Amino acid sequence: MRHCVMPRGHNGRTVNRRPFLLLLAAGLTLILAHLSPVRAQPVGVAPAPLRVASAFDPQTLDPHAIALLYHTRVVFQVYESLVNRDERFRLEPGLALSWQAVQPTVWRFKLRPGVLFHVGTPFTADDAVFSIERAITAPSQRAFQLKGVAGARKVDALTLDVLLEAPDAVLPEKLHYIGMMSRAWAERHGVQRAQDFNGKQETHAVRHANGTGPMRLERYEPDVRTQLERHAQWWGWSDRRSGNLGRVEFVTVKSDATRLAALASGEVDLVLDPPYQDIARLKADARIALVQTADIGQQYLVFDLASPELRDSDVKGRNPWRDLRVRKAVYHALNMPLIIDKVLRGQGQPTGALLSPLVDGSPAELDKRLPYDPARARQLLGEAGYPNGFSVTLDCVNVAWRENVCQAMAAMLTQVGIRTQLRSSPSSTFFPKLTQGTASFIEYGWTATPDAWNSLNGLFRTHDKAGLGTFNAGRYSNPKVDALIDTMRTEPDLTRRRAMVSTVLRLVADDLPYIPLYRRTISWAMSKKVQAVMWPNDAIELRWVRVR
């Protein structure tokens, strides 16, 4: 689904004229036909308040410490990136007005003049250089996204060069969600490096923020609320697309019923994660606007392939997950259409592909599941030497709909002999297990970008501490896959790039280190006085939200 290494400015001028990027943009434009964003319409400019309810707390305000969507929804209202995305999810100028590859391993970015941080200091190339180098340095959770970036250097006050280890045809794509921080502010508060989120480190940047975005942090009460105020000096308010928000409060409400009750009573204006069992009712409620789109991301089951002995199991001295027959048994044991129908109330679709067909290069023919066949599952377990099955613990984040899906899968696996105990935990506990590879069996979701490289590098590349395979929770490793991912990063030809994506996904599908599960339908429930743009990654952009 992606477009865009070829952004256009508001005047229609092409930002980057390199031929290979023109080809890439042209090809990816076709994919955008699958998107149908909800577009805000002008209804006035008077600043208005907005209350948003979700089951999730941001956990930290450090823009380089986290990568989970649920956490970054708040953070990236405060911090901006050099590149942004428009209403149709295509790249467009952000804090950088233009960019071009001036050498094979050097990209030059021209910065937007007159941008102010929330404390009133100007944003310059010094801050951009600092932010990029902070993002690529451990313990940043954004390093995987910028693999191959060697550093950055200042050219002048409003120009910087991003330096690469090797040519990278789609570098601008990777700079989205790389938040720009103030070097002086970071040095003043001792946060020159990203917070070690997995190590539960507390720093000044966890509960304080100083970005350039449309909203500034007013107050953060962990697990209660995050209050944002309009940044009156934000450079983008004059854009015709801009909204009219004056104050935004994100409130953390774990209970599904309580979130919807608050929406019905007018206590909140927008619920980002309405429960699936209530979607039909919300559609019929004349007081509520329900907006939906297909998710570019999806859910997986992932196996620990690194441990010689399976943890949290009654199997001793070996790891059943290392046997492909056992992994296929798991696949055959899961009736995903039934789970989607009964648990998700039809708000999703089963998937056999490891990346959505909306991701450029993902073959549509791979999006077909192995059949639900519990008898075949039991047969495979017997052939692998587990005729009586075995026990295992499945880790799942304690979000209602995901937990319910995990419960259903655990029951189905138990029926074929894989006696599955569910262990649900909050994201603050779950996320370190994911990134540190300490779970034996884990369910998690991945939100892709239209360009495949970030996903392939994050999920399927052999894990190391230098930013490769950061979210490869099962520590899968295939040298052929690694070589293709590394080659693809520097490949400028779109046709060859897509072929590499296809080959990687076919190789991983054959190895089956992941079980693809489903792609959900993204839904927001809101007051009819609210108008917003919905992206296929479930992120909200407050800069475009209008409240009547």
N, C-alpha and C positions, 0 to 999 in steps of 0.2 A: 504494500500500500504505500509506498512512499514516493515522495516526490522530492525533489528538491535540493539538490546541491546547487541549484540555480535560482536563488531568490531574486525577487524584484523589489525595488524600492517603491514608495508611494507614487513616484513620478513615472513609474513603468520602466525605468532605466535598468538594463541588465547589470547586476553587480559583478558577476564573474563571466568572462567571455571565453574561457578556455574551451577548446573544441570538445574534449572528452566530457566535460561537465555539461555542455549543451546537449550532447547525446544522452547523458544520464537523465537530465531533467526532462527531455522530450519523452523518453521511454517511460519514466515513472509517472508522468502526467496521466497516462491511461489508467493507472491504478486508482487514481483519485476519484474516478467515477463511482467507486463503491462507497464513498463517504457521503453522508448526508447530515451535515452539521445543523444545529439549531441556532439561528442567527438572531441576535438582539436587534430591535428596531428603536430608533430614537424616540424617546418619550419625555424629553426634558433634561435639564442639567442640574437641577437642585440636588445637593448632596443628600443621600438617603442612607439609613441604616440597613444592615442585613444580618440575620442570625442563621448560622449554618450548623446543623446537627450531624454528627457522625459517631460511629462506635469507636473511632480511633483518635488518639492523641498524637501530636507530632513527635513526641519523645525527646527531640532536640531541635534547636534552631540553627545548628551548624550546617551550612549547605553542602559541605564535603564529607560529612560524617555518616550519611544515610543515603540509601538508594531505593527504599521501599516507597511505592506510590502513596500509601496511606500516610507516611511521614512527610513527604515532600509537598503534598497539597498546600500546606500552610507556608512552608519555608520559601517556596518560589513565588509567593505573592510579595515577599519582602526583598529577596535577592533576584537579580536579573542575570541573564546570560548575554554573551556577545551576539548570538543569533537567537532568533525566536521563531515561532510558528504562527501562521495566520489562521483564519477561521476554518480553512480546509486542510489544516495540518501540514501545510507546505512551509519550508524555511522562508524567513523574511528577516530583514535587519532588526537587531535588538540594540544593544549598546554599541555594536559595530554597524556603521553605515554601509560598508563595503568590504570585500575581501577578494584576494586573488593569490594564486600560486606564482610568486615572482621567481622562484627557483624550484627544481624538483622536490627539495626538502625544506622549503621555506614558504609559508603562507603569510601574507601581509594583511593586517586588519586596520582599517581607518575608523577611529572611534567617533562617536557622536559628541559634538561639543556641547558645553553648558549643562552637563548632567551633574546633579548633586546627590551626594549621600544624604541619608536622613538626618545626620548631625550637621549638615550644611557645608561640608567640604567637597571640593570638586572631584569627580571621577576622572582619572588620567591613566595613561599607559603604565605607570608604575603600579597602580592597583591591579590592572589586568595581568601584568607579568607575575605579580605576587600571587594572584588567585589561581592562575594556571599551574604555577609551580607548587602551590599548596595542594591543589587537586590531584597532582600526579605523585605526591609524596605520601608514604605510609604514615599513619593508618587511614588515609582517605579511602572512602568506599566508592569514590569516583575514578580511581586510578585505572580500573579495567576499561572504562569508557574511553580513556585517552591513551591506551597502549600504543606505543610508537612515538609519542610526543616526548622529545628530549628536553624541552624547556621553552622559554620565551625570552625575548629581549626587547627593550625599549628602543624605538627609532627616534621618536620625538614625543612631545607631550600627549599627542592624540594618535599615535601610530605605534603598533607593535608587530613584531614578527613571531610567529609560532614555529619552532624548530623541530624537525622530524628526524627520526632515525633512518627513515626510508620514505619514498614518495607515498602520499596518501590521497587518493582521489576524492574521498568524501569527508575530509577533516571537518568542514563546517557542520555536518550532521552531528558529529560527536561533541560539539561544543554547546549544544542545547542542554540545559540543566547543569551547566558548570557555572555556579553562582559567582558573581564578582563581589569581592570584599574590599574594604579599605585597608591598605597596608598599615597606615598609621594607627587606625583603630585596633587592628589585630596586634600590633606591636605593643600598644599602650596597655592592652589587657592580657598579654601573654598567651595569645592564641594563634601563633604563627603556624602551627600545625593543626590539622583536623582533630577533633575529639576522637578518642578511641572508644567508639560506641560499644563494640563488643566487650571491651574491658571495663565498661560502666564508668568511664572517666567523667568527672565533672569539671567543666571549664566555664569561663565567662560566656563563651559563645553558645552554651547550651540553653541559657535562659535569657540571653540578650542578643540583639541583632542590630546591624547597621548596614542596610543595603541601599539600593537606588530605586527599588521597585515602586509600583503605584500605591502600595500600602506599607506603612511603617508599624513596627511593633510598639504597642502601648503597654500590654501586660500579658504575661504567660504564667498561668497556674497549672502545673502538670496534672494531667488526668481530669481537669475541670474545664478550663476555657483558655482560649488564646484570643486576645483582643487586638485588632489592627485598626489603625486610623489612616485616613487619606493622606498621602504625601502630596501636599499642595504644589510642590515644585517639581513633580514628576514630569519629565519631558513629553510624555505621550498623551496627556489629557486633551490636547488639541486635535488629536486624531478623530475622524468622524465616527470611528467604531467604539470609542471609549464610552464607558458607563458613567454612572453618577453616584457611586458609593462614597459615603462619607465615613462610615464606621462599619466594621465587620467583626462579628464575634463567632468564633468556632467553639462550639460546646461539645464536650465528650459525653455521650449518652450511650451506655452499653446496651440497655434494654431496647429491643426492637419496638415493642409496644409503646414504650415511653416516648421514643423519638416521633412516632407517628401521632401520638396523642398531642404532643407539643406542636406539631405542624397543624393539626386540626383546630387547635385552640388559638392559633396565631402566636404562640410563644416563640416558635422558630419559623423561618421563611423557606428553608430549603433543607431537605434530607438527602444526603449523598448516597446512602446505602439503605433504601427501603427494603424490608424483608420480602422475599419472593412470594410468600404465601398471601401477601396483601396487594400484589400488583394488580390483579383483576379488579379488586375493590377500588383501588386508587384510580384506575382508568375510568371507572364509572362515577367517581366523585366529582361533581360539578365545581367544587371549590378548589380542586387540585389540578395542577398541570403536571402530567407525567411525560418526561422526555426520555427517549431510549435510542440506543445505537448498538451495533455489533462491536464487541471488544476485539482489539487487535492483539490482546494478550490471551493467555490460557493457563490452565492448571495442569500439574503433573504429579505423578508419584516418582520418587527418586530412590534408588537403592545405594546403600553403602557398599562400594566395590573395592574399597581399599583395605578394610580390616580383615586379617586372616581368620578371625573368629567373629561371628555375628554377635554384637552386643545386644543386651536386653532380649535374650532368646534362650531356649533350652538346648540349642545346638552347641556342642562343645568341639573345639578343635578345627572347625571349618566354617565357611561362610556360604550358605546356600545361594545367596544372591549372585555369586560369581558364576553360577551355572545358568546359561542362557535358557535352558529348559524351565528352570524355576521362574525366571522373569516372565517367560511366555505364559506360564501357568497363572501368574498374577493377572496378566492381561486378559486371558480367557475367562477368568473368574468374575470379571467386573461387567455388570450389565448397566452401562452408562446411559443408554436411552431410558431405562426404567428410573434411574436415579434422577435424571434431568426432569422427567415427567412428574415424579412423586415428590422429590425433595426440593428441586428448583422450580417446580410448578411450570415447567415448559420454558423457563427463561434462560435458555442456553442451547447449545448443540454439541453432540459428541464429536470428538476430533481424533483423527489418526495421525495427523501431521504434527511434527514437532514445533513448527512455527506456522502461524496463520497464513493462508493464501494471500492475505492482504500485505504480507511482507514480500518485498521484491525478490523474486527468484525462488520462492517456496513453491514446489510443484503441486498443483491442485490434485493430481492423481494420488499423492501420498495421504491425502486427507480421508482415509478410509480405515476404519478400525478392524483389528482382528475380531472374529465373531465371538459373541458371548457363548461359551461352551464349557460349563463346569466339569463335565465328564472328561473332556480333553485336558483340563487343568489338573484333575486328579491323576490322569494317566501320565502326564509330564512329570509331576512330582514323584511318582513311583519310579519312572525311568531314571530320574536324577538321584535316586537313593533315599527318597523321603516318602515311603508308602504311607507312613502314619502322620505325615506333615511335621510341622514344627511351630513354635511360638515366636512372636516378634512384637515389638512395640512400634506403633505408627505415631509420629509427631505431627501435630496439626496446630495451626494458630487458632485461638479461641474466639473466632468470629462466627456468629451463629450459623450462617449458611454454609461456611466451609466446614465447620465442626459437624454439622448435620450430614454433609456429604461424606466426610471421613467415617462417621458412624455407620453409614450405609455400606461403604466399601469394606470396613472392618468385618461387618456381618457376612458379606458375600465371600470374603477371603476365608473366614472361619469355616464356612460351609464346605469348602474344598479341602480343608486340612491345614491352612495357614492361620493358626489361631492368633488373631490380631487384637492386641490391647491398644486402645486409643489413649494418647497422652496429649491433652490440649494445654496450651500455655499462651500467655500474652506475648505480643510481638517483641517486647523487650527481652524476653527469654528465648523466644523462638528464633529470632533473627541471628543471634550468635551461633546457634546450632547449625543454621543454614550456611553461613559464611565460613565457619570453622570446620565444617564437615564432621560434626560429632553426633549426627543422628544416624541410626541404623536404617531407618525407613521414614521418609518424610514427604508430606504433601505441600507443595507450594505453587505459587503463581508467578508468571513472568509477563511483564508488559513490554512487548517488543516495540521497536521503532521501524518505520518502513524500510530503511536500509538494514540488511541482515547482519552486518558485521558485528555490531555491538552484542547482539543476541548470541551469535555463534561463539564469539570470544568469551562472553560472560558465562555461558552455560556448558559448552562442550569442549573448550580448549583445556588441555592438561593444566591443573591448578599449580600456581606458584605464588610467591609473595610479591611478585613484581607487577601484578595487575592482570595476570592471565587466569582465566577460569575462576574468577572471584566468586561466582554463584554456582559453580560446579560442585554441588553439595555432596554428591556421591563419589567424587574424585575419579570420574571416568577418564580414561586416557587411551587415545588412539593416535599413533604417530602420523598416519595418513590424514586424519582429520586436522591435526595440528598444522601440518604442512600446508594444507589447503587454506585454512583460516589465515595463516601468516602471509601466504601469497596473495590472497584476496584483498588484504588490507592495502596493498600497493598497486593493485590492478586497475588501470584507468578505463579499460574497455568494458562497456556495460554488458555485452553479450557474454564475454568470457567470465565476467563477475557473476552473472546469473547462473552460468553453468557450474561454477565452483560452489555456489550456494546449494544448488540442487544436489551435487555430488556429496557434499558434507551431510546434508539431511538424509540422503539415502544410506550413507555409511552408518550414521548414528541410528537410524531406524533398524538397520540390520543387527547392530550390536545391542540395542534395546536397553540402554542404561536408564532411560526415562520411559515411563508409561504416559502417553498423552491421554488426557481425560476429557476436557470439555472447554469450550469458550462460552462465557456467559453473555447474556444481554445486559448491557449497562443501563441502569435506570436511575434517574433523579426524580424525586417528588418535591414539588415546590408550590408555593402560593402563586396564584395567577397574576399577581402584581410583579412577579420576578421574571426577567428575561435573561437568558444566558446562552453561551455557546458551549456545546458538548463536543469534546474531542473523543476519538475512539480509544484513548488510553485512560479515560475516566478522570482526567485532571480538569480542574476548574480554573479558569482565568478570570480573576476578579476585575481586571482592567476593562472587561467588556460587559460586566453585569449591570443591568439597569433595574431599578425598583420604581414602580409608579407610585 
